[in-house]
Amino acid sequence: IDGTFNIVATGVGGTGIVTVGALLAMAAHLEGKGAGMMEMAGLAQKGGAVLVHCRIAEKPENIKAVRVALGEADAVIGGDIVTTAGPGTLSLMQRAKTGVVCNSHQIITGEFTKNTEFSLPVERLEVAIEGRVGEGALRMVDATALAEKYLGDAIYANVLMMGAAWQAGLLPLSLEALQKAIELNGAGVEGNLKALQIGRWAVAFPEQVKPAEVAEEAPSLEQIIETRAKHLAKYQGAGLARKYRKRIAKVSDPELAEAMALGYHKLLSYKDEYEVARLHVETLEAAIEANFDNVKAIKFHLAPPLFSKKDAEGHLIKKEYGPSMMGRFRLLAKLKRLRGTPFDPFGRSAERKMERALIKQYLKDMKEVEAKLDTNREAVLKLARLPLKITGFGHVKMRNAAAAAKTRETLLATLRQPPLQEAAE
C-alpha cells in the first residue's frame, strides 16, 4: 500500500454492511497494518442508506483522517445498487482509480408504497456507476440471490460481496486475514466463511453463476382459475369460490375468460380487516421464524377504521400496537363469515360499500359488453382487466377507484357507439 487504500462499503439497514467494514479493519490489524473505519447513516429506503468508510495503511500514523474524501475511493463494495449509484457515493469514485463490485439485487424502496407501478431503473443505475469509474471497472453480482440459494439466508450477502471484491483484486488484504477476522468476529462463522468463497466464485466463474435463462410457461386458464378459486375459498368460503367459477365458466372466449378471471377475482377478494387478520395469522409468524433469529417482540402499525383518529386531510392516523395484536388477529380471522352481512361491524364504511358496489357494477358491465367482443376486442378486454388498477387501502384505494371510474366511462362510451357501417346507414 502506497499511502492509504480507501474502501467504501454501501448498503441499507446498517448492520450487515457495517460488519463488512469491521471485518476489513480487523483483517488489516491482523496483518500489522493500520486501519480506520467510519459509519455514515442516512434515512433513505428501509432501515436507511449506510456508507462505511474504511482506510487501510501500512502504518497507523499514515491515516490522517478516517473519512474518504471526494474521488479518493480505491474500492467500493456496493451492498445495494440504489445507494451505490447515489450522488453521495458516486462523488467518492474516480475513473481509472476506483473499482466497484455491486449487488444487483433489487431492494424495494419507499417509492413503491406511493407508486405500485414503480420499478428500479437498474440499467440506468449501472450506467451511472460505469460512467463514473470507466468501462470494465464495475462488476455486478446478485449477492442476495446467491446467499439465499446456497446459504439459505440473505443476511450473508454483504460478506459474499466482500469475497467478490477480494477476488476482483480490490482488497489489499490476504484471504487468510479475512478468514481469520470472520472467525474472531464469532458471528455466523460457518456461513460467512462459505459466503466469502461463494463471492470469490461469482467473480472467478461468472458464466457458472449466471442462471440459465429458461422461459417460464405462462399459466393456463385452468390454472389461473384454480389458483384464484382456492384463494377465495380461504378468503371467505367454498360458496364464494363456486360463484367465481360459475361466472367465468359462462365466458366462451378464452382471452376474455382470462381477463375476467383476473379482474373478477380482484374485486371479490378486497383486502378488508378480516383478510388482513387472516394473512397475518397464516403467514407472519412463519415468515419471521424462517428469516429472523432471536425476535423478542413484534410491533404493528395499524389504523383500525373504528378507533383511529384522522389527520387534517381526513386520513386515518396509524398507531403502534404490541404483540397482543396477534391474538386479536386470530379472533378477527375467524369472524370472516360476517363479511358483507348486516352483522359486519366494518361493512358500513364508505370503502367497504364502494367495494361491494364495484362487484355488482363489474358483473353488469361484463354482461353488457361481452357481445361486443367481435367489434372492439381491445376495449372489452381493457374493461375486464380494469379492476387490477384499483389497488391500495383507504384513501389511496378510493383515489385509484376514482381514476378507474373515469377509464370505465371512456371505455363504455366507446363500446356503446354504433359500428361505423351502422352509423353511416
Summary of the structure (lengths in Angstrom):
residues: 425
radius of gyration: 27.6
end to end distance: 87.9
largest distance: 94.3
contacts: 1292
relative contact order: 0.07
helix: 55%
strand: 11%
